[in-house]
Amino acid sequence: MEITTEKDSRYNNLEKMSVREVLENINREDKTVPLAVEKALPQIEKLATVVAERMKKGGRLFYIGAGTSGRLGVVDASECPPTFGVPFDMVVGLIAGGDSAIRKAVEFAEDDFDQAWEDLKEYGLGENDVIVGIAASGTTPYVIGGLRTANEYGLATGCIVCNSGSPVAAEAQFPVEVVVGPEFVTGSTRMKAGTAQKLVLNMLSTAVMIQLGRVRGNKMVDMQLTNHKLYNRGVRMVMAETGTDESTAAALLEKHGSVRKAVASVVVSK
């Protein structure tokens, strides 16, 4: 396989560039990422479809990854409960080295071929669960081992990688390959590759949650009202959906605890 994520940067003598030149060149490279993601839309569609199908049957979505890739999976999983009101264990992000690796790199954790499955077993996996490996290079042993064992147990597997024909993609039933090419800083996959993975994760979880009915119109009607900003947003959503004034909408939201229930109460009463 050709590891394009490790290829030499198209730029050199970065330390001699002005700050403006550095920023312009990074921006120039970043503009190529959405185009690379666009090419992978058919793959993303297949993965999102199977995840939605399995989750409608009670399955869960698990992300496994190391380093930046693992952190991105944890971020996406962590944002699903407050955004869509789903249980905290419906989408789970696991990172090589455990939660401490979110803030501080754990040496050689990604090289443990068997650890991902050990981490996954803690969740009592079921037949409708889906395992998605995230690895920019597509060569991370932690991810390869987790996907391989998941396949052996008959689970659905997918991946998000940034090289073509990688070992990780070979293990995934529903691979997503977003080839972004060399990084601005050679090998720094926290840059374009990380951006590509974040875009795909956004698309995957959002598309799935819409399929699960967690969005009404274009609104996050199941979001958790955990701060004043979100509470005020909820009031405006209830007003827009029901045609009530602000004080009435606020009272409905206080009574029912969610936008969906507040709106439903008005619809039922009518």
N, C-alpha and C positions, 0 to 999 in steps of 0.2 A: 504494500500500500504506500501511497505517497502522502507523507505527513505535511500538508501545506501549512498547518498551524505552527510548524517549527522552521519554516523556510525563512531565509534572511529577509529583513525588512526592505521595502522598496526605497527607503530613505537611509542616509548615512550621515555621520558627523552630527548627530542630534544635539550634542552639547554645544555646537557652534551656532545653532539656530537661535534666533531671537524668540522671546516668548510668543510673539504673534505668529511667527513662522511655525513653531511647534503646534500651536492651537489650530492654525489653518490646515496643516497637514493631517493632524488627527481627525479634524472634521471632514476632510476630503476622504479619508479612509472610512470613517463612520457612515458616510452617505451610501456606501456600497452594501451595507448590511441588510437593509430592508429588501433590496433587490435579490440578495441571496436567499432570504427567507421566502420571498415570493416564489422562487423556483421550487421550494420544498412544500408548497401548499397542499399538493395532492397527498403527500406523506402525512402531513399534520392532520389533514381531514380524516384519514384512515385511523390514526391513533385516537383522535378526539372522539370519533364515532364509537370505537370499541370501548373506550373508557366510559362514555355516557351510557352505553348499553349495559355494561357490567354494574355501574353504580346505580342504575335504575332497579337492579336486582338485589341491591343491598351491599354491593362491593365497595371497596375503598381504593384510593389512589395513593401509591407510595412512590416517592422519589428517592433514588439512591445516588450518591455522588461524593466526590472528594474535592477539597480545596474550594476554589471559586464556584465550580459547578455544584458542589454539595451545598454551599451557602445559598446559591440562587434557588435551589430546590426547597430549602428550609424557608426562605423568604416567601416564595409563592404559596407553600402550604400554610404558613402562618397567617397569611392575609385572607385566606378563604373564609374562616369563621367570622371575622368582623365585617367582611364585605358582603357575604352571602348568607350569613346566619346558620351555617352548617355546623355540626358537632366538630370539636377540635381534632378528633381522631378520624375524620372522614378523608382528609388529605394529609398525608404525613411525609415530612422531609427528613431523611436520614443522611448524616454526613460521616464519612470515614474518620474515626477517632473520637466520635461522640460529640455531644453538645459543646464541650470545651473547645473543639476544633473550629467552631463558628467564629471565635475571636482570636484564637491562637493556633497556628499550624501544629499538627501532631506529626512528628517525623515518621515517615514510612507507613503511616496508617493506610494510605491508598494502595499499598503493595500487598495487603493481606487478602488473598483470594477468597477465603472462607468467611470473613467477618461480616460482610453485608447480609448473608443469609442468617447468621447468628443474630444480627440486629433485627432483621425482619421477623424472625421466629417469636420475638418478644410480643408481637402483636396478634398472635393466634390467627394466622392467615386463613382465608377462606377461598373457595373456588371462584368467586366473582371479583376478587381483588386483582388489581393491575399494578405491575412493577415497571417503573420507567427509570432507566439509567441515564444519568447526565454526565457526559465526559467530553470536554472539548477535543482532546486528542483522539478519543475513541479507543484508547489502549489501557485504561485504568483497571488493574486487576480486581480491585474491590467491586467495581461495577460489573466486570465480565463474570466474576464468580457468582454474584447475586442473581444476575439474569439467567445464567446457565442453570443454576439450581431451581430457580422459579419455573423455568421451562420443564424441568424434570418432574415437577409437581403439578404440571398442567395449568399453571397460571398464565394469564395474558401478559406479554412483555413488550415494552417499547423503549426507545432511547432518543436522546437529543445529542448529536455529535456534530463536529465541525470539520471532519475529514471524510472522504469517500472510501468505502470498502474497508472499514475498520473492524477490529475484533469485536468491539462492543456492538456495532450494527449487525454483525454476523450472528450474534446471540439473540437479538431482538426480533420478535415476530412483526413488529410495526416500527421500523426504524425511521427516524427523521434526521436527514443529513443536510446541514446548512454549511456549505463550504464558503468561508469568508476570505480565505487566502492569508498571506503573511500579515502579521501584526505590525503596527507602527514601531513598537519596541519589540525586537525579535523574540518570539516565543511567549510574549506576555498575553496569555489568553484571557486575562481579566478584561481585555479591551474589546476588540471586535467580536471575538468568539463569545465572550460573556454577554455582550449586548444582544447577539443573535439568540443565545439561549434564553435570555430574559424575555425577548419578544415572543419566542415560541411558547414559553411557559405562560405568558399573559394570554396568548391565543388559546392554548389548550384548556387551562382552567376556566377561563371566561366562557368559551364555547360550551364546555361541559355543564357549567352551572346554569347557563341559559337553557340547555336541553333538559335539565332537571327542574326547570320551572322556578329558578331562584331569582329571575328578573321579570318584572312586569312592565311592558312597554319598553322603556329604556332606563328604568329606575331600579335601584338596589333595595327592593321593598322588604328584604329580610335582614338588612344590615343591623349590626348591633349599635345601640345608641349609647356609646361609651364616653362621649364628651359633648360639650356645648355645640361645637360645629356640626356634629352628626345629628344631634337632637334637633337643631334648627333646620337642618336639611330635611329631616324627617317630617317636621311640621309643614314645610313648603311642599313636600311630596303629597302629604295628605290633603292639603288645600287644593293642589292641582288636580288630584284624582277625584275629589268629592265635591269641589265647588264651595266648600265651607270657608268661613273666615278664619283668621289666624287663631283667635282664642278658642274657637270650637275645635279646630284641628289639633291644637295643643292639648285640649282636654281629652280628645279621643286617643291621642298618642299616649298620654299619661295613663289612661284607663286600660288600654289594650296592650301596651308595651312594644308594639311593632307597627310599622307602616302597613304591612299586609293585613293584619288583624283590624287595624283602625279603619282602613278602607272597606274591608269586607263587612264591618259592622254597619256602615252607612248603606252599602248596597243591599244588605239583608233587610234593614229597617224600611227601605223604600219599597 
